[in-house]
Amino acid sequence: MKTTTIQVMGLLALSSAGVTAAGGDFMQKLSDKVTFTAHGNFVAGVSSGEAADLATHGHDPNQDRSIQGIDFGLSLRANDYVEGFINGNLFLDAEDKMDTEWEEGFLKLKNLPGGFELRGGRYLNRLGTQNNVHLHGWRFVDADLATGLFLGEDGLRTEGVELSWVKPYDYGNFILSGSYGNALEHVHEEDHSGHSEAEETTEKSFFNGELLTLRAQFGYNADDFNYHTVGLNYATGENGFGRDSELFSVDYQYQWRENGLEAGGKEWLAGVEYMQRDVEWVDEMIPSLQGETSQKSVMVKVGHTFADDWNLTARYGRIQGVTDGSFVTDERRRLSLALTHSYTLSDQWNGYARLQYNHDELQSNDSEDSLWLQLGVSFGAKGVSEVR
């Protein structure tokens, strides 16, 4: 896996260099269809507890100073019907070792008859509000609790195919997406010998085999300034216990923008997300001891862009703790407050600086406080997004 990732990242770098450095009509045409992006995220901070113990996602801060991720991506826009995306990521793990990951690589057919889109390969599933968003697009230093504790340490990714139906209408759109394939298992090199029973249970409860996911998203634009989005999500598939899991979630987001569809201006954002999963489990030592356990999660957030390039966002998340036979998971609560300043250096360079405070409440009624400074820098043509 690691060799493959390094090769992919090398290909990304060489491809981008070729596109920008070589001349000729062919290379010019290629550069019009293939865009290169790069993102770096770096974090430093202090915590009353161990950062690695508080982290729930592979990109969460795991030590006082860390490289969260350096991401290289290529987006292909061949024509009105064919698109593609591939990216690789390198980062520092909790043992202070550089690790690499091939995150996504897919081709997409769009504008098909009937309003359908089809993509295949390796991709982040369209499930919930954060799972298919890369690190550089997060509103906080760390992932929402449910993203890491319900969907997986690297989020939920599938190697398979996804079919989407997009239906635009006068005041918004309706999108129905279904994915089928194999969920990718977490494979970073780590020592799991010291993991608690709750941590072992959490890892085994993740999807890591045959997987089906569905998302129905309804967007309603009341006018040019007020936007509402409702999402319904469902997933079912194999888990690490060798049995099955099901997940259902619903999310809602409201957004108000002072300038409407135009860039800039003040903004308000508010949202809520509820998840519930049912996990079939089996005791490793006593195979006859089996069961099915439900677990719930809720997250609320509110944010305000109060001046050009300045945003203040608050978030509260809670994961229910469960003890059911040998199925044991810890309760987690987290309150976050993030102040972000975005900046633009040129048409191709931009970034942000983020200061964030976390208050974590753990199963043992202990609480931990953390303060993080995150710096992000991105390279890519202004106004040109990655293919999703």
PyMOL commands that set and color helices and strands:
alter all, ss='L'
color gray80, all
select helices_A, chain A and resi 2-21+24-33+51-54+135-137+145-149+197-204
alter helices_A, ss='H'
color red, helices_A
select strands_A, chain A and resi 34-47+65-77+82-92+98-112+116-124+157-169+172-183+207-221+226-239+244-257+267-282+290-307+310-319+322-324+327-329+332-344+349-361+367-379
alter strands_A, ss='S'
color yellow, strands_A
deselect
rebuild
show_as cartoon
